[in-house]
Amino acid sequence: MAEKLKGNLVVAQSGGPTAVINASVAGVAEEAFKHADTIPGVIGSLHGIEGVLYEDLIDLAQEDRATISGLTSTPAAALGSCRHKLTEADYDRIIEVFRAHDIRYFFYTGGNDSMDTAARVSRMGAEKGYEVRSVGIPKTIDNDLAFTDHCPGFGSVARWVASSVRDAGLDTEAIGVVDKIKIVEIMGRNAGWITAASALARDHEDAAPHLIYVPEKPINLDRFLGDVQNVYDRLGYCLITVCEGVKGEDGKPLMASTSAINVDAFGHAQMGGVADYLCSVIADRLKLKARFDKPGTIQRVSAALQSPVDRDEAYGAGAEAVRQAIAGVTGKMVTIERVSDDPYRSKFGLADLDKVANAEKLIPEEFLSPAGNDVTEAFVKYAQPLIGGPLPKYSYLKKVALPKKVS
C-alpha cells in the first residue's frame, strides 16, 4: 500500500463528447466524496486541460448531489472538452495551478491523445518534484484504444448506429422503386468499429446493411460496384454503411479535408464526404439513383439510445480510477477486461498510459469478411453485449400476393 497522499482532485474531459462520458465524471466525483479524509476537494476543469492552464476550475462539491448523479444519463461533456496538445512550456503553469489549489490527483477522460496528456502530467509531477497521481479513464466512440477490450462510449454509439441503420434500411426498402441505393456515412478515422456495429441492425436474412466498408479493408472501386450491383439485382435496392475514413487501394482516405483550419492540434484532418463521392460513382457507372445520409456528430451523444452496459462501465471506470489513485497508482489507464459473453460480465484492470497513448486498436482480421464488404459472426458476438440488450422488435409483412387478373 502506497503512502497516503492528501490533496484535492481535478477531473477533466477531452476529445469528442459521448453519451456516457459524464457518467465517468459522476463515478470520479461520487467515489471521491467517500474519501474526504484523503481528497478534501473535488474540482472540475472546464474544457479539459485548458481549464487547468487558464485556471477555469469549478467546485463539484458545491453541486447538488442529485445533479452529480444525474450526469450518468446526461449526454455530451458537462465540463466541456478540448483538443489541446501539451508542450514543455505548459508544465510550469500546470504545476503552478496545482500548487495553488493543492491538487494531487488528476483524472482525464478521453482517447489516445488524452491518454498522452495524462501520461505527460504524471511524468511532469515527478520531474518537477511535485507528487501528483495521474490516471486515465478510457473514452472514445471509435473504440480504438489498445489494452482494453472496449471503450466507454462505443456501446452507446453502436446501439445508435444499429438502430438508425435498421430504420434507414426499412426506409430504403419502402422507397426503393425511386431511391434505389442508400449510403450511410459513419464516423471513424483509421478504425471502423462504429461502422462495423451497423451489422447489429440485422434481424433477418435480407436486412440492412447489405454491405459494410471500413478503413481496415481498402476499397477497390470495381469490386465495390460489383457488390452494389449484386445486391440490387437480388433485392431491387441496397443500403450500404461506409466509414468516413475508408481508404482506397493506395492506403489513403478516399476523402479528407485538405484545409489547414480543419486539422486539430494533434494533426488529425477532418474526415467526411466519402458517401457523396461513392453515390456519384454509382450514378455514373451503374446508372442507379443513389443518395446518402450523414448523421455526423449527433450519433456519438444520443442519450435516448444510451446503452446501460456502456453507462455502468463508464461510471465504474471513473470510480475505479479514484480507488487506484488513492492506493498509489499513477501513470496508468483503467481498462475493461471481458470475463464472459453470456451472461456478459467484465472487470477493471490497468495499462501503462505511455503504451496506450502510442497504440491504436484496429478491427482484427477475424472480425472482417475476406471480401472486405462485411463483418463476421465473431464481430457480432463481440459487439452484441455492449449495446445493452436487443433492439426493439419490428413486424414484417409476409406479403402474400394475390393472383393477377388483368393483363
C-alpha positions as CSV (number, residue, x, y, z in Angstrom):
1,M,0.0,0.0,0.0
2,A,1.5,3.3,-1.0
3,E,1.9,6.2,1.4
4,K,-1.2,8.2,1.9
5,L,-1.3,11.3,-0.3
6,K,-3.7,14.0,0.9
7,G,-4.8,16.7,-1.6
8,N,-7.5,17.8,-3.9
9,L,-8.7,16.1,-7.1
10,V,-9.3,17.5,-10.5
11,V,-11.2,15.7,-13.3
12,A,-11.4,16.8,-16.9
13,Q,-12.8,15.7,-20.2
14,S,-11.2,15.7,-23.6
15,G,-11.9,14.8,-27.2
16,G,-15.3,14.1,-28.7
17,P,-18.2,14.0,-26.3
18,T,-20.2,10.8,-25.9
19,A,-23.4,9.5,-24.5
20,V,-21.6,8.3,-21.3
21,I,-18.5,10.4,-20.7
22,N,-20.4,12.3,-18.0
23,A,-21.0,9.0,-16.2
24,S,-17.3,8.7,-15.7
25,V,-17.2,12.2,-14.1
26,A,-20.1,11.1,-11.8
27,G,-18.1,8.0,-10.9
28,V,-15.0,10.0,-10.1
29,A,-16.9,12.6,-8.0
30,E,-19.1,10.2,-6.1
31,E,-16.2,7.9,-5.2
32,A,-14.0,10.9,-4.2
33,F,-16.8,12.2,-1.9
34,K,-16.4,8.9,0.0
35,H,-12.7,9.7,0.8
36,A,-12.9,13.2,2.1
37,D,-10.1,12.5,4.6
38,T,-7.8,11.9,1.7
39,I,-9.4,14.0,-1.0
40,P,-11.0,17.1,0.7
41,G,-11.8,18.9,-2.6
42,V,-13.3,17.7,-5.8
43,I,-12.6,20.1,-8.7
44,G,-13.8,20.1,-12.3
45,S,-11.6,21.6,-15.0
46,L,-13.6,23.3,-17.8
47,H,-12.6,22.4,-21.3
48,G,-10.1,19.7,-20.5
49,I,-6.5,20.5,-19.6
50,E,-7.1,24.1,-20.9
51,G,-9.2,24.6,-17.7
52,V,-6.1,24.0,-15.7
53,L,-3.9,26.2,-17.9
54,Y,-6.4,29.1,-17.7
55,E,-7.4,28.3,-14.1
56,D,-11.1,27.8,-15.2
57,L,-12.0,25.4,-12.3
58,I,-15.3,24.7,-10.5
59,D,-16.1,23.2,-7.2
60,L,-18.0,20.0,-7.8
61,A,-18.8,19.7,-4.1
62,Q,-21.0,22.7,-4.5
63,E,-23.2,20.9,-6.9
64,D,-26.4,19.2,-5.7
65,R,-25.7,15.5,-5.3
66,A,-28.7,14.8,-7.4
67,T,-27.1,16.8,-10.2
68,I,-23.9,14.7,-10.0
69,S,-25.9,11.5,-10.0
70,G,-27.9,12.8,-13.0
71,L,-24.8,13.1,-15.1
72,T,-25.0,9.3,-15.6
73,S,-27.9,9.8,-18.0
74,T,-26.8,13.2,-19.4
75,P,-25.0,13.2,-22.8
76,A,-22.1,15.3,-24.2
77,A,-19.4,16.7,-21.9
78,A,-20.7,18.6,-18.9
79,L,-17.3,20.0,-18.1
80,G,-16.6,20.9,-21.7
81,S,-13.9,19.4,-23.9
82,C,-10.8,20.4,-25.9
83,R,-8.1,19.1,-28.2
84,H,-5.0,20.6,-26.6
85,K,-1.6,19.1,-27.1
86,L,0.7,19.9,-24.1
87,T,4.0,21.5,-24.7
88,E,7.0,21.8,-22.3
89,A,6.0,25.4,-21.9
90,D,2.7,24.3,-20.3
91,Y,4.3,22.3,-17.5
92,D,5.4,25.1,-15.1
93,R,1.9,26.7,-15.5
94,I,0.2,23.4,-14.6
95,I,2.4,22.9,-11.5
96,E,1.7,26.5,-10.5
97,V,-2.1,25.9,-10.7
98,F,-1.8,22.5,-9.0
99,R,0.2,24.0,-6.1
100,A,-2.2,26.9,-5.7
101,H,-5.2,24.6,-5.4
102,D,-3.4,21.8,-3.6
103,I,-4.2,19.4,-6.4
104,R,-2.6,16.0,-6.0
105,Y,-5.0,13.8,-8.1
106,F,-5.6,14.3,-11.9
107,F,-8.1,12.3,-13.8
108,Y,-8.5,12.7,-17.6
109,T,-11.2,11.0,-19.7
110,G,-10.6,10.6,-23.4
111,G,-8.9,8.7,-26.2
112,N,-5.3,8.2,-27.3
113,D,-4.4,11.9,-27.3
114,S,-6.0,12.4,-23.9
115,M,-4.0,9.4,-22.5
116,D,-0.9,11.1,-23.8
117,T,-1.8,14.2,-21.8
118,A,-2.4,12.2,-18.7
119,A,0.9,10.4,-19.1
120,R,2.7,13.8,-19.5
121,V,1.1,15.1,-16.3
122,S,2.2,12.0,-14.4
123,R,5.8,12.4,-15.7
124,M,5.7,16.2,-15.1
125,G,5.0,15.8,-11.4
126,A,8.0,13.5,-11.0
127,E,10.2,15.8,-13.0
128,K,9.1,19.0,-11.1
129,G,9.3,17.4,-7.7
130,Y,5.6,17.8,-7.1
131,E,3.8,14.5,-6.4
132,V,0.6,14.1,-8.4
133,R,-1.2,10.9,-9.3
134,S,-2.5,10.9,-12.8
135,V,-4.9,8.2,-14.0
136,G,-6.6,8.0,-17.4
137,I,-10.2,7.0,-17.9
138,P,-10.9,5.5,-21.3
139,K,-13.4,7.2,-23.5
140,T,-13.7,7.0,-27.3
141,I,-16.6,6.1,-29.5
142,D,-14.0,4.9,-32.0
143,N,-13.1,2.0,-29.7
144,D,-9.5,2.2,-30.9
145,L,-7.7,2.3,-27.5
146,A,-5.3,-0.6,-27.1
147,F,-5.0,-2.8,-24.0
148,T,-8.7,-2.6,-23.2
149,D,-11.4,-4.9,-24.5
150,H,-13.6,-1.9,-25.5
151,C,-14.0,1.7,-24.6
152,P,-16.9,3.5,-22.8
153,G,-18.8,5.4,-25.4
154,F,-18.6,2.7,-28.0
155,G,-21.6,0.6,-26.8
156,S,-23.9,3.6,-26.9
157,V,-22.9,4.8,-30.4
158,A,-23.1,1.2,-31.6
159,R,-26.7,1.0,-30.3
160,W,-27.5,4.3,-32.0
161,V,-25.9,3.3,-35.3
162,A,-27.6,-0.2,-35.3
163,S,-31.0,1.3,-34.6
164,S,-30.6,4.1,-37.2
165,V,-29.3,1.9,-39.9
166,R,-32.1,-0.6,-39.4
167,D,-34.6,2.2,-39.8
168,A,-32.8,3.6,-42.8
169,G,-32.9,0.1,-44.3
170,L,-36.7,0.0,-44.0
171,D,-36.9,3.4,-45.5
172,T,-34.8,2.4,-48.5
173,E,-36.8,-0.8,-49.0
174,A,-40.0,1.2,-48.9
175,I,-38.9,3.8,-51.4
176,G,-36.6,1.6,-53.4
177,V,-38.6,1.9,-56.6
178,V,-37.4,5.5,-56.6
179,D,-34.3,5.9,-54.4
180,K,-32.5,2.6,-55.2
181,I,-29.2,2.9,-53.3
182,K,-28.6,4.5,-49.9
183,I,-25.2,5.0,-48.3
184,V,-24.9,5.9,-44.6
185,E,-21.6,7.6,-43.8
186,I,-20.5,6.8,-40.2
187,M,-17.8,8.3,-38.1
188,G,-14.3,6.8,-37.8
189,R,-10.8,7.8,-38.9
190,N,-8.5,4.7,-39.1
191,A,-10.6,2.3,-37.2
192,G,-14.1,1.2,-38.4
193,W,-15.5,-0.2,-35.2
194,I,-18.6,2.1,-35.3
195,T,-19.4,1.3,-38.9
196,A,-18.9,-2.4,-38.2
197,A,-21.5,-2.1,-35.4
198,S,-24.1,-1.4,-38.1
199,A,-24.3,-5.1,-38.6
200,L,-26.2,-5.3,-35.3
201,A,-29.1,-3.8,-37.1
202,R,-29.8,-7.1,-38.9
203,D,-32.8,-9.1,-37.7
204,H,-33.5,-11.2,-40.8
205,E,-31.5,-12.6,-43.7
206,D,-32.0,-9.7,-46.1
207,A,-32.0,-6.9,-43.5
208,A,-29.8,-3.8,-44.0
209,P,-27.0,-3.1,-44.0
210,H,-26.3,-5.2,-47.1
211,L,-22.7,-4.0,-47.5
212,I,-20.2,-2.7,-44.9
213,Y,-16.9,-0.9,-45.7
214,V,-14.3,0.1,-43.1
215,P,-10.7,1.6,-43.3
216,E,-9.1,-1.7,-42.4
217,K,-10.1,-3.1,-45.8
218,P,-9.2,-0.7,-48.7
219,I,-11.9,-0.3,-51.3
220,N,-11.4,-1.4,-54.9
221,L,-14.0,0.6,-56.8
222,D,-14.6,-2.1,-59.4
223,R,-15.3,-4.7,-56.7
224,F,-17.4,-2.1,-54.8
225,L,-19.6,-1.5,-57.8
226,G,-19.9,-5.2,-58.4
227,D,-21.0,-5.7,-54.8
228,V,-23.7,-3.0,-55.1
229,Q,-24.9,-4.4,-58.4
230,N,-25.3,-7.9,-57.0
231,V,-27.3,-6.7,-54.0
232,Y,-29.5,-4.5,-56.3
233,D,-30.1,-7.4,-58.7
234,R,-31.2,-9.6,-55.9
235,L,-33.4,-7.2,-53.8
236,G,-34.1,-4.2,-56.0
237,Y,-32.5,-1.8,-53.6
238,C,-29.3,-1.7,-51.4
239,L,-28.2,0.0,-48.2
240,I,-24.5,0.5,-47.6
241,T,-22.7,1.6,-44.5
242,V,-19.3,3.2,-45.0
243,C,-16.8,4.6,-42.6
244,E,-15.8,8.2,-43.3
245,G,-12.2,7.3,-43.1
246,V,-12.4,4.4,-45.6
247,K,-9.3,4.1,-47.8
248,G,-8.5,3.4,-51.4
249,E,-6.1,0.9,-52.6
250,D,-3.3,3.4,-52.3
251,G,-3.8,3.4,-48.5
252,K,-5.0,7.0,-48.4
253,P,-8.5,8.1,-47.3
254,L,-10.9,8.3,-50.3
255,M,-12.0,11.7,-48.9
256,A,-10.5,14.0,-46.2
257,S,-10.3,17.8,-45.7
258,T,-7.3,19.5,-47.1
259,S,-7.9,22.8,-45.3
260,A,-5.5,23.7,-42.6
261,I,-8.3,25.0,-40.5
262,N,-9.8,21.5,-40.4
263,V,-6.7,19.9,-38.8
264,D,-6.7,19.7,-35.0
265,A,-3.8,20.2,-32.5
266,F,-2.7,16.6,-32.9
267,G,-2.5,16.8,-36.7
268,H,-5.8,14.9,-37.4
269,A,-7.6,16.1,-40.6
270,Q,-11.3,16.3,-40.5
271,M,-12.9,13.4,-42.4
272,G,-16.1,13.3,-44.5
273,G,-17.6,13.3,-47.9
274,V,-16.9,9.7,-48.9
275,A,-20.6,8.8,-49.2
276,D,-21.3,11.7,-51.5
277,Y,-18.4,10.6,-53.7
278,L,-19.5,7.0,-53.8
279,C,-23.0,8.0,-54.7
280,S,-21.6,9.9,-57.7
281,V,-19.6,6.8,-58.7
282,I,-22.7,4.6,-58.5
283,A,-24.8,7.0,-60.5
284,D,-22.2,7.5,-63.2
285,R,-21.1,3.9,-63.7
286,L,-24.2,1.8,-62.6
287,K,-26.8,4.3,-63.7
288,L,-28.7,3.8,-60.4
289,K,-30.0,6.7,-58.3
290,A,-28.1,6.9,-55.1
291,R,-28.4,9.1,-52.1
292,F,-26.7,9.3,-48.7
293,D,-27.3,10.1,-45.1
294,K,-24.5,11.5,-42.9
295,P,-25.6,11.7,-39.2
296,G,-22.3,13.3,-38.2
297,T,-21.6,14.2,-34.5
298,I,-25.2,13.5,-33.4
299,Q,-24.5,9.8,-33.4
300,R,-22.0,10.0,-30.6
301,V,-24.1,11.7,-28.0
302,S,-27.6,10.2,-28.1
303,A,-29.0,9.8,-24.6
304,A,-32.2,8.3,-25.9
305,L,-30.2,5.2,-27.1
306,Q,-27.6,5.1,-24.3
307,S,-26.5,1.6,-23.6
308,P,-27.0,0.7,-19.9
309,V,-23.9,-1.6,-20.1
310,D,-21.9,1.3,-21.5
311,R,-23.2,3.8,-18.9
312,D,-22.4,1.4,-16.0
313,E,-18.9,0.7,-17.2
314,A,-18.2,4.4,-17.8
315,Y,-19.3,5.2,-14.2
316,G,-17.4,2.2,-12.8
317,A,-14.2,3.2,-14.7
318,G,-14.3,6.7,-13.1
319,A,-14.8,5.2,-9.6
320,E,-12.1,2.6,-10.2
321,A,-9.6,5.4,-11.2
322,V,-10.2,7.1,-7.8
323,R,-9.7,3.9,-5.9
324,Q,-6.5,3.1,-7.8
325,A,-5.0,6.6,-7.3
326,I,-5.7,6.6,-3.6
327,A,-3.9,3.2,-3.5
328,G,-0.8,4.8,-5.1
329,V,-1.3,4.2,-8.8
330,T,-0.2,6.9,-11.3
331,G,0.7,6.8,-15.0
332,K,-2.0,4.2,-15.7
333,M,-5.3,4.0,-17.6
334,V,-8.2,2.0,-16.3
335,T,-9.0,-0.9,-18.7
336,I,-12.1,-3.1,-19.2
337,E,-11.4,-6.8,-19.3
338,R,-14.1,-9.1,-20.6
339,V,-14.9,-12.0,-18.3
340,S,-17.7,-13.7,-20.2
341,D,-20.1,-13.1,-23.1
342,D,-23.2,-14.9,-22.0
343,P,-24.0,-13.6,-19.5
344,Y,-21.9,-10.6,-20.2
345,R,-19.5,-9.7,-17.4
346,S,-16.4,-7.5,-17.2
347,K,-13.9,-6.3,-14.7
348,F,-11.4,-3.5,-14.5
349,G,-7.7,-3.6,-15.0
350,L,-4.8,-1.2,-15.6
351,A,-2.5,-0.3,-18.5
352,D,0.5,2.0,-18.8
353,L,-0.5,5.4,-20.2
354,D,2.6,5.6,-22.3
355,K,1.8,2.4,-24.1
356,V,-1.9,3.3,-24.6
357,A,-1.0,6.7,-26.0
358,N,1.2,5.3,-28.7
359,A,-1.0,2.4,-29.8
360,E,-4.1,2.1,-31.9
361,K,-6.5,-0.8,-31.9
362,L,-7.9,-1.6,-35.4
363,I,-10.6,-4.2,-36.2
364,P,-8.8,-7.6,-36.2
365,E,-8.8,-9.6,-39.4
366,E,-11.0,-12.3,-37.9
367,F,-13.8,-9.8,-37.4
368,L,-13.9,-8.8,-41.2
369,S,-15.1,-10.8,-44.2
370,P,-12.4,-11.8,-46.7
371,A,-14.2,-9.8,-49.4
372,G,-13.9,-6.7,-47.3
373,N,-17.6,-5.8,-47.6
374,D,-19.0,-7.2,-44.3
375,V,-18.2,-8.3,-40.8
376,T,-18.1,-11.9,-39.4
377,E,-20.2,-13.6,-36.7
378,A,-17.1,-13.2,-34.4
379,F,-17.6,-9.4,-34.5
380,V,-21.3,-9.7,-33.8
381,K,-20.5,-11.9,-30.8
382,Y,-18.0,-9.3,-29.5
383,A,-20.2,-6.2,-30.0
384,Q,-23.7,-7.5,-29.2
385,P,-23.4,-7.5,-25.4
386,L,-22.1,-3.9,-25.4
387,I,-25.2,-2.3,-26.7
388,G,-27.2,-3.3,-23.6
389,G,-29.9,-5.6,-24.9
390,P,-31.7,-6.3,-28.1
391,L,-33.2,-3.5,-30.3
392,P,-37.0,-3.1,-30.3
393,K,-38.8,-5.9,-32.2
394,Y,-40.2,-4.9,-35.6
395,S,-43.0,-6.6,-37.6
396,Y,-42.6,-7.7,-41.2
397,L,-45.4,-8.4,-43.6
398,K,-45.4,-11.8,-45.3
399,K,-46.7,-10.1,-48.5
400,V,-48.7,-13.0,-49.8
401,A,-49.5,-12.0,-53.4
402,L,-53.0,-12.2,-54.9
403,P,-53.0,-13.6,-58.5
404,K,-53.1,-11.0,-61.2
405,K,-56.4,-10.9,-63.1
406,V,-55.9,-8.1,-65.6
407,S,-53.3,-8.3,-68.3
